[in-house]
Amino acid sequence: MPVDPVPAVLDAVRALGAAGAPGGPPPLCETLTGGTYNAVTRMTFADGRDWVVKVPPSHSAGLRYEQHLLVGEAAFYEAAATVGGDLVPRVVHTDPDPGSATGAYVVMTACPGRPWSDLAADLTESERRRLRTELGALVGRLHTVTGADGFGYPGEPLGPLSPTWREAFTAMTGAVLDDAEAYAARLPRPVSEIRALLGSAAYVLDEVVRPALVHFDLWEGNVLLTGEPGARALGGIIDGERMFWGDPAADLVSTALLGDIEDDEDFLAGYAAGAGAPVVFTASLRLRLALYRSYLYLIMLVETVPRQASGEALEWVRTRVAPQLDAALDEVAGAVSRRTAG
């Protein structure tokens, strides 16, 4: 019977911490909840250091792109540190090898605060708008970071990084659709129809020539807020494990999860300041956004099978996410049809 890797990892991290503070008492450990994939533990040392340890699940069930996620997590924080400052965790140590004595893990500094999603109901409208502007500016700065080696997931779960964004994104959507077939996931349309439709719009991806740093999971649960009511501030962004090098526009999907970023004037104003240029919603960009919505919502629907989602969580995905996927696919179909007619 395989040994649970978490205790071995925590022992290794305790030793790592002790090397920086010899003779100190053992750290306090707290299991963090709210994540849906990795095991997460917070370790607080007597000298004030606050670390977060992530360990992937020992089971193999999951989506193809989820292999070697912690490679992406470390890559995201290391790249984001150049523009994000204290608003992104700092990587303390990482071992990406699942075959090592401890198994794969990453240790990072903890960002302060609580998830925005937990505090959303308590924010005033003016506070919410200010924070959306600040978040937009941070995301805009992140998108100025460029990957040097190509497009795709740095952990290379689908193969080496690709020389073009079209090639990388086609592999990404193909993988999640393969997963949908393997798990017999319930989707609003047949997999073959979705595959053909997304492929028919792949031409628009050729407009993306720079592999930008993309988080791709920037919903409010992964944005931390600090401060007292009425004076909240960004504490940090977390869970960069699903990052990839690709079209920066892809981050405009999760930052407006189940919504439309075009309606968020505050975020877009901040983004323009951070990125150094405004977002211009051309027909091309809108089609790319529809493709990225399709990809994200496919992931959300298909992952319910290996994660054995049930009850309210499963019902929420089926009633809220499936219609959004259908709408995104309709957008893709409409854009392709207009191009063909023109």
LINTA-V964586 format. One record per pair of residues at least 24 apart in sequence whose C-alpha atoms are under 10 Angstrom apart, sorted by the first residue. I is the first residue (numbers start at 1). GAP is how many residues later the second one is. Records with the same first field share a line. If there is no record, write none. Layout:
I: GAP ; GAP
This chain:
2: 56
3: 55 ; 99
4: 53 ; 54 ; 98 ; 99
5: 50 ; 51 ; 52 ; 53 ; 93 ; 96 ; 97 ; 98 ; 99 ; 100
6: 33 ; 34 ; 35 ; 47 ; 48 ; 49 ; 50 ; 51 ; 52 ; 96 ; 97 ; 98 ; 99
7: 95
8: 93 ; 94 ; 95
9: 44 ; 45 ; 46 ; 86 ; 92 ; 93 ; 94 ; 95 ; 96 ; 97 ; 98
10: 31 ; 33 ; 43 ; 44 ; 45 ; 92 ; 95 ; 97
11: 91
12: 89 ; 90
13: 30 ; 38 ; 39 ; 40 ; 79 ; 80 ; 92 ; 93 ; 94
14: 29 ; 31
16: 76 ; 77 ; 91
17: 26 ; 27 ; 28 ; 32 ; 34 ; 75
18: 27
20: 27
21: 24 ; 25 ; 26 ; 28
27: 24
29: 24
34: 81 ; 187 ; 188
35: 186 ; 187 ; 204
36: 271
37: 25 ; 29 ; 32 ; 270
38: 31 ; 32 ; 67 ; 201 ; 203
39: 66
40: 65 ; 66 ; 67
41: 66
42: 65 ; 66 ; 67 ; 68
43: 64 ; 66 ; 67
44: 66
49: 60 ; 61
50: 58 ; 59 ; 60 ; 61 ; 62
51: 38 ; 39 ; 40 ; 41 ; 56 ; 57 ; 58 ; 59 ; 60
52: 37 ; 39 ; 40 ; 54 ; 55 ; 56 ; 57 ; 58 ; 59
53: 39 ; 40 ; 41 ; 52 ; 53 ; 54 ; 55 ; 56 ; 57
54: 40 ; 50 ; 51 ; 52 ; 53 ; 54 ; 185
55: 41 ; 43 ; 47 ; 48 ; 49 ; 50 ; 51 ; 52
56: 42 ; 47 ; 48 ; 49 ; 50
57: 47
58: 40 ; 45 ; 46
60: 246
61: 242 ; 244 ; 245 ; 246
62: 117 ; 121 ; 240 ; 241 ; 242 ; 243 ; 244 ; 245
63: 94 ; 112 ; 113 ; 114 ; 115 ; 116 ; 117 ; 119 ; 120 ; 236 ; 239 ; 240 ; 242 ; 243 ; 244
64: 93 ; 94 ; 108 ; 111 ; 112 ; 114 ; 115
65: 88 ; 90 ; 91 ; 92 ; 93 ; 106 ; 107 ; 108 ; 110 ; 111 ; 114 ; 177 ; 234
66: 87 ; 89 ; 90 ; 91 ; 92 ; 175 ; 176
67: 86 ; 88 ; 89 ; 90 ; 91
68: 28 ; 29 ; 30 ; 36 ; 85 ; 86 ; 87 ; 88 ; 89 ; 173
69: 27 ; 35 ; 36 ; 84 ; 85 ; 86 ; 87 ; 88 ; 171 ; 172 ; 173 ; 174
70: 24 ; 25 ; 26 ; 27 ; 34 ; 35 ; 36 ; 84 ; 85 ; 169 ; 170 ; 171 ; 172 ; 173
71: 24 ; 25 ; 26 ; 33 ; 34 ; 35 ; 82 ; 83 ; 84 ; 85 ; 169 ; 170 ; 171 ; 172
72: 24 ; 81 ; 82 ; 83 ; 84 ; 143 ; 167 ; 168 ; 169 ; 170 ; 171 ; 172 ; 173
73: 33 ; 35 ; 81 ; 82 ; 142 ; 165 ; 166 ; 167 ; 168 ; 169 ; 170 ; 171
74: 31 ; 32 ; 33 ; 34 ; 80 ; 166 ; 167 ; 169
75: 78 ; 79 ; 80 ; 138 ; 165 ; 166 ; 168 ; 169
76: 66 ; 78 ; 137 ; 138 ; 139 ; 162 ; 163 ; 164 ; 165 ; 166 ; 167 ; 168 ; 169
77: 31 ; 138 ; 160 ; 161 ; 162 ; 163 ; 164 ; 166
79: 63 ; 66 ; 67 ; 68 ; 134
80: 58 ; 59 ; 61 ; 62 ; 63 ; 64 ; 65 ; 133 ; 134 ; 135 ; 160
81: 61
82: 59 ; 60 ; 63
83: 55 ; 56 ; 57 ; 58 ; 59 ; 60 ; 61 ; 62 ; 191
84: 54 ; 55 ; 57 ; 58 ; 152 ; 153
85: 53 ; 151
86: 25 ; 26 ; 149 ; 150 ; 151
87: 24 ; 25 ; 51 ; 136 ; 137 ; 147 ; 148 ; 149 ; 150 ; 151
88: 147 ; 148 ; 149 ; 150 ; 151 ; 152
89: 147 ; 148 ; 149 ; 150 ; 151
96: 59
110: 125 ; 126 ; 128
111: 112 ; 113 ; 114 ; 115 ; 123 ; 124 ; 125 ; 126 ; 127
112: 112 ; 113 ; 114 ; 115 ; 122 ; 123 ; 124 ; 125
113: 110 ; 111 ; 112 ; 113 ; 114 ; 119 ; 120 ; 121 ; 122 ; 123
114: 107 ; 108 ; 109 ; 110 ; 111 ; 112 ; 113 ; 120 ; 121 ; 122
115: 104 ; 105 ; 106 ; 107 ; 108 ; 109 ; 110 ; 111 ; 119 ; 120 ; 121 ; 122 ; 123
116: 103 ; 104 ; 105 ; 106 ; 107 ; 108 ; 109 ; 110 ; 116 ; 118 ; 119
117: 102 ; 103 ; 104 ; 105 ; 106 ; 107 ; 108
118: 102 ; 103 ; 106 ; 107
119: 101 ; 102 ; 105 ; 106 ; 110 ; 113
120: 100 ; 105
122: 107 ; 108
123: 106 ; 107 ; 108 ; 109
124: 105 ; 106 ; 107 ; 108
125: 105
126: 104
127: 102 ; 103 ; 104 ; 105 ; 106
128: 102 ; 104 ; 138
129: 135 ; 136 ; 137 ; 138
130: 102 ; 103 ; 136 ; 137 ; 140
131: 94 ; 101 ; 102 ; 103 ; 135 ; 136 ; 139
132: 102 ; 123 ; 132 ; 133 ; 134 ; 135 ; 136 ; 137 ; 138 ; 139
133: 131 ; 132 ; 133 ; 134 ; 135 ; 136 ; 137 ; 138 ; 139 ; 140 ; 141
134: 99 ; 100 ; 132 ; 133 ; 135 ; 136 ; 137 ; 139 ; 140
135: 83 ; 88 ; 98 ; 99 ; 101 ; 102 ; 120 ; 131 ; 132 ; 133 ; 135 ; 136 ; 139
136: 116 ; 119 ; 128 ; 129 ; 130 ; 131 ; 132 ; 133 ; 134 ; 135 ; 136 ; 137 ; 138 ; 139
137: 129 ; 130 ; 131 ; 132 ; 133 ; 134 ; 135 ; 136 ; 137 ; 138 ; 139
138: 96 ; 98 ; 99 ; 129 ; 132 ; 133 ; 135 ; 136 ; 137
139: 74 ; 75 ; 76 ; 79 ; 98 ; 109 ; 112 ; 113 ; 116 ; 128 ; 129 ; 131 ; 132 ; 133 ; 135 ; 136
140: 108 ; 111 ; 127 ; 128 ; 129 ; 130 ; 131 ; 132 ; 133 ; 134 ; 135 ; 136 ; 137 ; 138 ; 139
141: 72 ; 129 ; 130 ; 131 ; 132 ; 133 ; 134 ; 135
142: 70 ; 71 ; 72 ; 73 ; 106 ; 129 ; 132 ; 133
143: 68 ; 69 ; 70 ; 71 ; 72 ; 102 ; 103 ; 104 ; 105 ; 106 ; 108 ; 128 ; 131 ; 132
144: 66 ; 67 ; 68 ; 69 ; 104 ; 130 ; 131 ; 132
145: 65 ; 66 ; 67 ; 68 ; 69 ; 100 ; 103 ; 130
146: 64 ; 65 ; 66 ; 67 ; 68 ; 99 ; 100 ; 102
147: 63 ; 64 ; 65 ; 66 ; 97 ; 98 ; 99
148: 62 ; 63 ; 64 ; 97
149: 62 ; 96
150: 59 ; 60 ; 61 ; 62 ; 95 ; 96
151: 58 ; 59 ; 60 ; 61 ; 62 ; 93 ; 94 ; 95 ; 96
152: 59 ; 62 ; 91 ; 92 ; 93 ; 94 ; 95
153: 88 ; 89 ; 90 ; 91 ; 92 ; 93
154: 88 ; 89 ; 90 ; 91
155: 86 ; 88 ; 89
156: 88
161: 83 ; 84
162: 49 ; 83
163: 46 ; 48
164: 41 ; 42 ; 43 ; 44 ; 45 ; 46 ; 47 ; 82
165: 37 ; 39 ; 40 ; 41 ; 42 ; 43 ; 44 ; 45 ; 46 ; 80 ; 81 ; 82
166: 33 ; 36 ; 37 ; 38 ; 39 ; 40 ; 41 ; 42 ; 43 ; 80
167: 35 ; 38 ; 39
168: 37 ; 76 ; 77 ; 78
169: 33 ; 36 ; 77 ; 78 ; 122 ; 123 ; 126
170: 25 ; 28 ; 29 ; 32 ; 35
172: 123
173: 25 ; 26 ; 118 ; 119 ; 121 ; 122 ; 123 ; 125 ; 126
174: 24 ; 25 ; 121
176: 119 ; 120 ; 122 ; 123 ; 126 ; 127
177: 118 ; 121 ; 122 ; 125
179: 119 ; 120 ; 123 ; 124 ; 126 ; 127
180: 118 ; 119 ; 121 ; 122 ; 123 ; 125
181: 121
182: 120
183: 119 ; 120 ; 121 ; 122 ; 123
184: 118 ; 121
185: 113 ; 116 ; 117 ; 118 ; 119 ; 120 ; 121
186: 115 ; 116 ; 118 ; 119 ; 132 ; 136
187: 110 ; 111 ; 114 ; 115 ; 131 ; 135 ; 136 ; 138 ; 139
188: 110 ; 113 ; 130 ; 134 ; 135 ; 136 ; 137 ; 138
189: 133 ; 136 ; 137 ; 140
194: 100 ; 104 ; 132 ; 135
197: 94 ; 132 ; 133 ; 135 ; 136 ; 139
198: 92 ; 93 ; 96 ; 97 ; 131 ; 134 ; 135 ; 138
199: 92
200: 132 ; 133 ; 136 ; 137
201: 86 ; 87 ; 89 ; 90 ; 131 ; 132 ; 134 ; 135 ; 136 ; 138
202: 85 ; 86 ; 89 ; 134
203: 85 ; 133
204: 79 ; 80 ; 81 ; 83 ; 84 ; 87 ; 132
205: 42 ; 79 ; 80 ; 82 ; 83 ; 86
207: 40 ; 77 ; 78 ; 81
208: 38 ; 39 ; 40 ; 41 ; 80
209: 37 ; 38
210: 35 ; 36 ; 37 ; 38
211: 33 ; 34 ; 35 ; 36 ; 37
212: 32 ; 33 ; 34 ; 35 ; 36 ; 37 ; 38
213: 30 ; 31 ; 32 ; 33 ; 34 ; 35 ; 38
214: 26 ; 28 ; 29 ; 30 ; 31 ; 32 ; 33 ; 34 ; 35 ; 36 ; 37 ; 38
215: 24 ; 25 ; 26 ; 27 ; 28 ; 29 ; 30 ; 31 ; 33 ; 35 ; 36 ; 39 ; 40
216: 24 ; 25 ; 26 ; 27 ; 28 ; 32 ; 33 ; 34 ; 35 ; 36 ; 37 ; 38 ; 39 ; 76 ; 80
217: 24 ; 25 ; 26 ; 33 ; 34 ; 36 ; 37 ; 38 ; 40 ; 79
218: 24 ; 33 ; 34 ; 35 ; 36 ; 37 ; 38 ; 39
219: 32 ; 34 ; 35 ; 36 ; 37 ; 38 ; 39
220: 34 ; 35 ; 36 ; 37
223: 32
247: 41 ; 42 ; 45
249: 30 ; 36 ; 37 ; 39 ; 40 ; 43
250: 35 ; 38 ; 39 ; 40 ; 41 ; 42 ; 43 ; 45 ; 46
251: 38 ; 41 ; 42
252: 27 ; 37 ; 40 ; 41
253: 36 ; 37 ; 38 ; 39 ; 40 ; 41 ; 42 ; 43 ; 44
254: 38 ; 39 ; 42 ; 43
257: 36 ; 39 ; 40 ; 64 ; 67
258: 35 ; 39 ; 62 ; 63 ; 65 ; 66 ; 67
259: 34 ; 65
260: 29
261: 28
262: 24
283: 52
284: 51
286: 45 ; 46 ; 49
287: 41 ; 42 ; 44 ; 45 ; 46 ; 47 ; 48 ; 49
288: 43 ; 44
289: 39 ; 42 ; 43
290: 35 ; 37 ; 38 ; 39 ; 40 ; 41 ; 42 ; 43 ; 45
291: 34 ; 37 ; 38 ; 40 ; 41
292: 36
293: 31 ; 32 ; 33 ; 34 ; 35 ; 36
294: 28 ; 30 ; 31 ; 32 ; 33 ; 34 ; 35 ; 36 ; 37 ; 38
295: 30 ; 33 ; 34
296: 25 ; 29
297: 24 ; 25 ; 26 ; 27 ; 28 ; 29 ; 31
298: 24 ; 26 ; 27
300: 25
301: 24
